[in-house]
Amino acid sequence: MRNGWIAATVTLAGLTSLPALAGPNWDVIHMAEAGRASHKHEAKLVLPLDHGPRPLTTPWENAERLRRMQELSAQAQKEKSAVLASHAHHVPTHS
């Protein structure tokens, strides 16, 4: 009876440890890398107050910050499309 419990315990431990021996899932890893690369340059623009008795900035400075942020987002979109294109799987087509 005792040997049966030991054999069952060893078998159960061996079967539950099999997923630990599996290799990495490269498709999931590449998708995660593409996702991180696409979200790398995303930032929210928070403009300081440009009105009131003691404004922190001027309307001109806020317009410049907004223009700079739009340029950075356009550049990030270009990089995002390049990263996603480099991570796309190439499937050969036969004619």
C-alpha positions as CSV (number, residue, x, y, z in Angstrom):
1,M,0.0,0.0,0.0
2,R,2.8,2.4,0.9
3,N,4.7,1.8,-2.4
4,G,1.5,2.5,-4.3
5,W,1.2,6.0,-2.7
6,I,4.8,6.8,-3.3
7,A,4.5,5.7,-7.0
8,A,1.3,7.8,-7.4
9,T,2.9,10.9,-5.7
10,V,6.0,10.6,-7.9
11,T,3.9,10.2,-11.0
12,L,1.7,13.2,-10.1
13,A,4.8,15.3,-9.4
14,G,6.4,14.3,-12.7
15,L,3.3,15.1,-14.7
16,T,2.7,18.5,-13.1
17,S,6.3,19.5,-13.8
18,L,6.2,18.8,-17.5
19,P,5.2,22.3,-18.5
20,A,8.3,23.6,-16.9
21,L,10.4,21.7,-19.5
22,A,8.7,23.3,-22.5
23,G,10.6,25.9,-24.5
24,P,9.8,29.5,-24.9
25,N,6.8,30.6,-27.1
26,W,8.6,32.8,-29.6
27,D,5.5,34.1,-31.3
28,V,4.2,35.5,-28.0
29,I,7.6,37.0,-27.2
30,H,7.9,38.8,-30.5
31,M,4.3,40.2,-30.2
32,A,5.2,41.5,-26.8
33,E,8.3,43.2,-28.1
34,A,6.4,44.8,-30.9
35,G,3.8,46.0,-28.4
36,R,6.4,47.5,-26.1
37,A,8.2,49.2,-29.0
38,S,5.0,50.7,-30.3
39,H,4.1,52.2,-26.9
40,K,7.6,53.4,-26.1
41,H,7.1,57.0,-27.3
42,E,3.5,57.6,-26.1
43,A,3.3,60.5,-23.7
44,K,0.6,62.8,-22.6
45,L,1.0,66.6,-23.0
46,V,0.2,68.6,-19.9
47,L,0.4,72.4,-20.6
48,P,1.1,74.8,-17.7
49,L,-1.4,77.5,-17.0
50,D,-1.0,80.5,-19.3
51,H,-3.6,82.8,-17.6
52,G,-4.2,84.3,-14.2
53,P,-2.3,86.8,-12.1
54,R,1.0,84.9,-12.1
55,P,0.9,82.5,-15.1
56,L,3.5,79.8,-15.3
57,T,4.0,80.2,-19.0
58,T,2.8,82.2,-22.0
59,P,0.4,81.2,-24.8
60,W,3.4,81.2,-27.3
61,E,5.3,78.7,-25.1
62,N,2.3,76.4,-24.9
63,A,1.9,76.6,-28.7
64,E,5.6,75.7,-29.1
65,R,5.2,72.7,-26.7
66,L,2.1,71.6,-28.5
67,R,3.9,71.8,-31.9
68,R,6.9,69.9,-30.5
69,M,4.7,67.2,-29.1
70,Q,2.9,66.8,-32.5
71,E,6.3,66.4,-34.2
72,L,7.3,63.8,-31.7
73,S,4.1,61.9,-32.1
74,A,4.5,61.9,-35.9
75,Q,8.0,60.6,-35.6
76,A,6.8,57.9,-33.2
77,Q,4.2,56.8,-35.7
78,K,6.8,56.4,-38.4
79,E,9.0,54.4,-36.0
80,K,6.0,52.3,-34.9
81,S,5.1,51.4,-38.5
82,A,8.8,50.5,-39.1
83,V,8.9,48.2,-36.0
84,L,5.7,46.5,-36.9
85,A,6.8,46.0,-40.4
86,S,10.1,44.4,-39.2
87,H,8.2,42.0,-36.9
88,A,5.7,40.9,-39.6
89,H,6.1,37.3,-40.6
90,H,7.0,37.0,-44.3
91,V,5.0,34.3,-46.0
92,P,6.3,33.4,-49.5
93,T,3.7,33.4,-52.2
94,H,3.7,31.0,-55.1
95,S,2.4,32.0,-58.5
